[in-house]
Amino acid sequence: MNRSITILAVLAALAGNLTRSGMAGDMKHEHAAVAATSALDPLKSLEGEWTGKAGTKGQEMQDATVIYRVTANGTVVMETLFSGTPHEMVTMYTADGNRIALAHYCSMGNQPRMVSRARGASNELAFEFVPTPGIDARKDMHMHGAKLTIVDPDHLRSEWTQFDKGKVANVMMFEFARKK
């Protein structure tokens, strides 16, 4: 027990010395400029809270909120949907060369991964499922595709396509306005 306390005390003293000497400030993580992060720029522009409606295509829409946050030194955009509810979901968007990769942490308990397709309209980002550990796309229910449309700086529309047994089970529709 005393040995653990001594080790922690030594580590704390070393950390304090590094900080006081300025070495910690000099120990920057140097990364080459990543031009591909510009692929994230449309998503970065969404930073903030959005409110609106969500529902299955053809069904009644319910109130919904989504929050976008830029993190990891601008290399990740985190989307939190239905924050604070049992259905809360998080999607992490990152640059993957000139594409965007996403991991969707779904309330269904799986984490499908997708990559962006070639850009169609300049205000649209479309994503398609890629092989994901733990998901058999021919059998398992999962989100298989997504499309985000940035209507204008204050309006966003998205569609998430759910697959079950290898085919479309439903499409979730979202209409959001930036919260002022």
N, C-alpha and C positions, 0 to 999 in steps of 0.2 A: 504494500500500500504506500509506504513512504517513498519507495523507489519511483512509483508512478507520479507522485506529487513532485518529486525532484526533477524528473524528466519534463513534466509540464512546465515547471518553473524555468528550466534551462531554455526550452523552446520559446517561452514568452519573453525571456530576456533577449534571446537572439533576434526575435521579431522586432522588439523595441529598438535594438541597436541598428538593425537594417533601416528602420524607419527614420531614426534620428540621423543616421549617416547619409541619408538620401539615396542609398543604394536601392531601396525598394522602389523608389520613383524611377530610377534608371533601368530597372528590370522590366521594361515594357515588353509586351508580347508583340513582336514585330511580325506583321503579316503583309504579304505583297498585296497591293491594291487589287481588289477583285472586281473586274469590270462586269462580271456576271451579276453582281448584286444589283445592277441597274434593272435587271429583270424583275426585281422586287419593288421597284419604285411605284407602280400602280397600287400595290398592296400597302406600301408604307403611307400612301396618301390617305388611306382609310383610318389612320390612327385616331382613336377616340371611341365614344359610345354612340350607338345607333339604336333607334327604336322603330318598331313596325309590326308587321304581321307575318305569321308562319303557318303553314298547313300543307296537307297532302293535296296534290293537284286535283281539283274538282270538288274539294271538301271546304267546309267553313274554316276561315283563317282565325288564328288566335294571336293575342299579344305576344311579342317577342322582343328580346334585347340581344345585341351582339356588341362585344368590345374588341377593338383591334389595338394591339400594343406592339411597338417596335422594340426589340430587345437584342441582346448578344452583339452589341456594337453595330447595330444596323443590319445584321446578317440574317435575322429571323423576324417574321411577323407572326404573332400569336393571336389567334381568333378564339374568343370565349363566347359560346352561345348558350343561352339559358342559364346565365351565371347564378349561382346560389340555389339552384333547383336540383331535384334528383336526376333531371335529364341534362345537366350541364355537360357540355362537350367542348373539347379544345382541339383546334387544328393548328399545327405548326407548319409554316411555309418557309422554305429556304431556297436559295439559288442553287441550281444544278447546271452549271455551264450557262447556256443561254435559255435554259428552261427553269421552271419552278417545280420543286418537289414538295409534296405535302405528306404529313402523317396526321390522320384524323383519329383522335382518341374518342371513340364513340360511346354513347350511353348503352349500346348493345353489348359492350364489353370486348370489342375487338378494335384493332388499330390499322385499318386499311391504309395503304400507301398509294399515292397517285403522282403522276407527272403531267405537266402542262403539255398540251398539243401545240402545234404551230398556231400562231395567233391568227384569228380571223379578223373580226372588227377590232379596231385599236382599243376599244373600251371593254373588250371581253377577254376573260381568261377561262379556258376550258381544260379540264383535267380528266385523265383516264387512269383506271386501276392498273397497277403493276403487281407482279407476284409479291405476295406478302406472307411472311411466316405466320402460320396458324390460321390462314384463311384458304379454303379450297373454293375458288370462285365458281366451280361447277355445282357445288352443294350448299355452301354456307350463305346465310343472310349477311349482307355487308353493303356499305356504301361503295358504289362502283364507278361513279362519275360525278363531276361537279362542274358548274359553270357560274362564274361571277360576272355580272355586267355592271360596270360603273356608269350609271345613267348620266350623272353629272357629279360635281364635287360633293353634293349633299344628298344624293339618292343612289341606292345600291339594290340590285336584285340578284338573287342567287337561286340555283336549282341543284338539289342533290338527288342523284338517282340511286335507289336501293335495289340490289339484286337479291334474289332468292332462287335456289336451284338452277342457277345459270341464266336467269332472265329477269327482266325488269319486274319488280314487285310493286313499286310506287315511286313517285317523284315528289320530294318535299320542295315547296316554293317559299321563298322569303322575299319580302319587300321592306326595305329599311330607309329611314331618313336620318341624317346626322342630327344628334341631339345637340341643341344650342345651349 
